[in-house]
């Protein structure tokens, strides 16, 4: 844990969730970006950690959210409605900062953010590696969740994501940024130009630019 990092536990109807706060410097914070993990990992994901390190310097406090199932040490994520319940439960803690809150997440967490954004009054949605469909099953599209977010939305998607390549996404009222050669975890081949560090920088640069255009 860094010197400025703090951890908060929150009781929700789905169990105890955990928020790791990465605050923007005093008197500079204008937004809160809350991001949760996917069904197969935690807040140690490379994109979530990179955003937590980069955005506070730009006036964005980052809240890395661990869903109750993850806090409880379970290996399998629960049903979508239970994930939504956990997300609703942490929202009051996010709003206590008195700032507009961007609802975000990676993979399953991105779906939760999209499904609940309007209901919770989110200022915007950040969808990292949105799982447009299960791998190899494009007919089972989840585009309706993304298109129904109802608030300004940024999708950051790997160019080789088996859950949905950028070209597969439908037209809609959202922005999509492609991370060339990236897979579902934004890992890129060693031969990729710029390598892994450049891929991560593309993510943080895109989100920094986008949050800079939102009203704080």
C-alpha positions in Angstrom: 0.0 0.0 0.0 1.3 3.5 -0.9 1.4 6.3 1.6 -1.8 8.0 0.2 -3.7 4.7 -0.4 -6.5 3.8 2.0 -8.8 0.8 2.3 -12.5 0.9 3.2 -14.9 -2.0 3.8 -18.5 -1.5 2.9 -21.5 -3.6 3.9 -23.8 -4.4 1.0 -26.8 -6.7 0.6 -24.4 -9.1 -1.3 -21.8 -9.1 1.5 -18.8 -7.1 2.5 -17.2 -5.2 -0.4 -13.8 -3.4 -0.3 -12.7 -0.1 -1.7 -9.0 0.8 -2.2 -8.8 4.6 -2.5 -6.1 6.3 -4.6 -6.9 10.0 -3.9 -6.1 13.0 -6.1 -4.0 15.6 -4.3 -5.9 17.9 -1.9 -7.9 20.7 -3.6 -7.4 19.2 -7.1 -10.0 16.3 -7.1 -12.8 16.9 -9.6 -14.0 13.4 -10.3 -14.1 9.9 -8.8 -13.5 6.9 -11.0 -14.8 3.7 -9.4 -13.6 0.6 -11.2 -14.2 -3.0 -10.4 -12.6 -6.3 -11.6 -13.8 -9.0 -13.8 -15.0 -12.5 -13.0 -11.6 -14.1 -13.3 -9.3 -11.7 -11.4 -9.1 -8.9 -8.9 -8.0 -5.3 -8.7 -4.4 -6.3 -9.4 -5.2 -6.3 -13.1 -2.6 -4.3 -15.1 -5.1 -1.8 -16.4 -6.8 -1.1 -13.0 -3.4 -0.6 -11.3 -2.1 1.6 -14.1 -5.2 3.9 -13.9 -4.9 4.1 -10.1 -1.3 5.2 -10.5 -1.8 7.7 -13.3 -5.1 9.5 -12.8 -4.9 11.1 -9.4 -2.3 13.5 -10.8 -5.0 14.7 -13.2 -7.6 15.4 -10.6 -9.3 12.0 -10.6 -9.6 10.0 -7.4 -9.6 6.3 -8.3 -11.5 3.8 -6.2 -10.6 0.2 -6.9 -13.7 -1.9 -5.9 -13.6 -5.5 -4.9 -16.9 -7.2 -5.1 -18.1 -9.2 -2.0 -17.5 -12.6 -3.6 -13.9 -11.6 -4.2 -13.5 -10.3 -0.6 -14.9 -13.5 0.7 -12.2 -15.5 -1.2 -14.6 -17.3 -3.5 -13.3 -18.4 -6.9 -16.4 -18.0 -8.9 -18.4 -14.9 -9.5 -22.1 -14.9 -8.7 -25.0 -14.2 -11.0 -25.2 -10.7 -12.7 -28.0 -9.5 -10.5 -25.9 -10.3 -7.4 -23.0 -8.3 -8.9 -25.3 -5.4 -9.5 -26.5 -5.6 -5.8 -22.9 -5.4 -4.6 -22.2 -2.4 -6.9 -25.3 -0.6 -5.7 -24.2 -1.2 -2.1 -20.9 0.6 -2.5 -22.3 3.6 -4.3 -23.1 5.7 -1.2 -19.5 5.4 -0.1 -18.4 6.7 -3.5 -20.7 9.7 -3.4 -19.5 10.8 0.0 -16.6 12.5 -1.8 -19.1 15.0 -3.1 -17.8 14.7 -6.6 -19.3 13.3 -9.9 -18.7 9.5 -10.0 -17.7 7.6 -13.1 -18.9 4.0 -13.0 -16.3 1.7 -14.4 -15.0 -1.8 -14.5 -13.2 -4.4 -16.6 -15.0 -7.3 -18.3 -17.9 -8.4 -16.0 -17.3 -5.2 -14.0 -17.9 -3.2 -17.2 -21.2 -4.9 -17.7 -22.3 -4.1 -14.1 -21.3 -0.4 -14.7 -23.4 -0.2 -17.9 -26.4 -1.9 -16.4 -26.6 0.3 -13.3 -25.3 3.7 -14.6 -28.6 5.5 -15.1 -30.2 4.1 -12.0 -27.3 5.2 -9.8 -26.8 8.6 -11.4 -23.3 7.9 -12.7 -21.6 10.8 -14.5 -20.2 8.4 -17.2 -19.1 4.8 -17.7 -15.7 3.4 -18.4 -15.8 -0.1 -19.9 -12.5 -1.9 -20.0 -12.4 -5.1 -22.1 -16.2 -5.1 -22.4 -17.2 -8.8 -23.0 -19.4 -8.2 -26.0 -20.0 -12.0 -26.3 -18.6 -15.2 -25.0 -15.5 -16.4 -26.9 -16.5 -18.0 -30.2 -20.2 -17.2 -29.7 -20.9 -13.8 -31.4 -24.6 -14.6 -31.6 -24.8 -14.2 -27.8 -24.3 -10.5 -27.9 -24.4 -8.2 -24.8 -24.5 -5.1 -26.9 -27.8 -4.1 -25.4 -26.1 -3.5 -22.0 -23.5 -1.3 -23.5 -25.9 0.6 -25.7 -28.3 1.1 -22.8 -25.8 2.7 -20.4 -27.5 6.1 -21.0 -24.4 8.2 -20.1 -21.2 9.2 -21.8 -19.2 6.0 -22.2 -15.7 5.1 -23.1 -14.8 1.5 -24.2 -11.2 0.5 -24.2 -10.8 -2.8 -26.1 -7.9 -5.0 -27.0 -7.5 -5.6 -30.8 -7.4 -9.3 -30.3 -9.9 -9.7 -27.5 -11.7 -13.0 -27.9 -14.7 -11.6 -26.1 -15.2 -9.0 -28.8 -12.8 -7.4 -31.2 -13.3 -3.6 -31.8 -14.6 -4.2 -35.4 -17.4 -6.4 -33.9 -18.9 -3.5 -31.8 -22.1 -1.9 -33.1 -22.4 1.8 -33.8 -23.7 3.7 -30.8 -23.4 6.7 -28.6 -20.0 5.8 -27.1 -16.3 6.2 -27.9 -14.1 3.1 -28.5 -10.4 3.1 -28.2 -8.5 0.1 -29.5 -5.3 -1.2 -27.9 -3.5 -2.9 -30.8 -2.8 -6.6 -30.4 -4.2 -6.6 -26.8 -6.1 -9.6 -25.5 -8.8 -9.6 -22.8 -6.3 -8.6 -20.2 -4.5 -6.1 -22.5 -1.5 -8.4 -22.8 0.3 -8.0 -26.1 2.8 -10.2 -27.9 6.5 -9.5 -27.3 6.8 -8.6 -30.9 4.2 -5.8 -30.6 5.6 -2.4 -31.3 6.3 -0.6 -28.0 5.6 -3.8 -26.0 3.5 -4.1 -22.9 4.5 -0.7 -21.4 3.3 1.1 -24.5 0.0 -0.8 -24.5 -0.7 0.2 -20.9 0.3 3.8 -21.6 -2.3 3.8 -24.4 -4.9 2.9 -21.9 -4.0 5.5 -19.3 -3.6 8.2 -22.0 -7.0 7.5 -23.4 -8.8 7.5 -20.1 -6.9 10.6 -19.0 -7.9 12.5 -22.1 -11.5 11.3 -21.8 -11.9 12.3 -18.2 -10.4 15.6 -19.0 -13.4 16.3 -21.3 -16.0 15.4 -18.6 -17.5 18.1 -16.5 -15.9 18.1 -13.1 
